[in-house]
């Protein structure tokens, strides 16, 4: 399981870098194509690859070990995933 956590941590770092770049880009005059690429990254990588790993593998693992899904840390994370999906829409 340690390698799986390492992958998720690396993915979080990658996502954070992209979001930071987006934050900087918002202060500059950049082509609209950059924003389109970030949306594609969000849809394909974040929601299409990263979130499913967490939602289908990690979170069920944690709930089997007693962490509640609907409140506490996992509840907050699921709300964040739902909010991210809404922003992508």
C-alpha positions in Angstrom: 0.0 0.0 0.0 3.0 2.3 0.6 3.7 2.6 -3.2 0.1 3.4 -3.9 0.2 6.3 -1.3 3.4 7.5 -3.0 1.7 7.6 -6.3 -1.2 9.6 -4.9 1.1 12.0 -3.2 3.1 12.5 -6.4 -0.2 13.1 -8.3 -1.2 15.7 -5.7 2.1 17.5 -6.1 1.5 17.6 -9.9 -2.0 18.8 -9.5 -0.8 21.5 -7.1 1.8 22.7 -9.6 -0.8 23.0 -12.4 -3.2 24.9 -10.2 -0.4 27.2 -9.1 0.6 27.8 -12.7 -3.1 28.6 -13.4 -3.1 31.1 -10.6 0.0 32.8 -12.0 -1.5 32.7 -15.6 -4.6 34.5 -14.4 -2.4 37.5 -13.6 -0.9 37.5 -17.1 -2.0 37.9 -20.7 -2.0 34.2 -21.7 -3.8 32.6 -24.6 -7.2 31.0 -24.0 -5.7 27.7 -25.1 -3.9 27.5 -21.8 -7.1 27.5 -19.9 -8.6 25.0 -22.3 -5.6 22.7 -21.6 -6.0 23.1 -17.9 -9.7 22.1 -18.2 -8.7 19.1 -20.2 -6.1 18.2 -17.6 -8.8 18.5 -14.9 -11.3 16.4 -16.7 -8.9 13.7 -18.0 -6.3 13.4 -15.3 -7.7 14.8 -12.1 -11.3 13.5 -12.5 -10.6 10.7 -14.9 -7.6 9.2 -13.3 -6.7 10.6 -9.9 -10.1 10.9 -8.2 -11.1 7.3 -9.2 -8.0 5.9 -7.6 -8.9 7.6 -4.4 -12.7 6.9 -4.6 -12.5 3.3 -5.7 -9.4 2.1 -3.9 -8.1 4.3 -1.0 -11.4 5.5 0.5 -13.0 2.1 0.6 -9.8 0.8 2.2 -10.1 3.5 4.9 -13.8 2.9 5.5 -13.2 -0.8 5.9 -10.9 0.2 8.7 -13.5 2.3 10.4 -13.2 5.8 8.9 -16.7 7.2 8.2 -17.4 8.0 4.6 -20.1 10.7 4.9 -18.5 13.0 7.5 -15.1 13.8 8.9 -12.1 13.8 6.6 -13.6 11.6 3.9 -16.8 13.6 3.8 -14.8 16.7 3.3 -12.8 15.1 0.5 -15.9 13.8 -1.3 -17.4 17.3 -1.1 -14.2 18.7 -2.6 -14.3 16.1 -5.5 -18.0 17.1 -6.1 -17.1 20.8 -6.1 -14.2 20.2 -8.5 -16.5 18.3 -10.9 -19.0 21.2 -10.7 -16.3 23.7 -11.6 -15.2 21.5 -14.6 -18.8 21.5 -15.8 
